[in-house]
Amino acid sequence: MESLATSTTGRWTGRVMSTVFVLFLLMDSVIKLIPIQPVITTMTEMQLPVSMARPIGIIELASLALYLWPRTAVLGAVLFTGVFGGAIACHWRLGDPLFSHTLFGIYLGVLMWGGLWLRDAALRSLFPYRR
């Protein structure tokens, strides 16, 4: 019996997970470049200078470009892991709600790494699933 990771279903599941991740992060990056009022409000609530929104958006777009190119997808995922860690730390410091705010970076990380793991045989060989 073929495992999910090596099946066509697994590859398509990975593609869907990665697509959802990419679309969300593309939207998130672009709104930080503009920046629209919800970004300004959020940056203020997180006690971060609004001037940091654009650089964060640029970092996210650069990481997204790396994630989209198969040869550098793992590097993009590693960079995003750092971005998500920073967001988690900011929310934790402010005492934001755990499941909706603080752990949101974990949810994105699972979507990102899970999609990449299902799509990439080399990554699966590096981190194999064992029963």
Buried (B, 14 or more C-beta within 10 A) or exposed (E): EEEEBEEEEBBEBBEEBBEBBBEEBBEBBBBBBEBEEEBEEBBEEBEEEEEEBBEBBEBBBEBBEBBEEEEBBBEBBEBBBEBBEEBBEBBEEEEBEEEEBBBBBEEBBEBBBBBBBBBBEEBBEEEEEEE
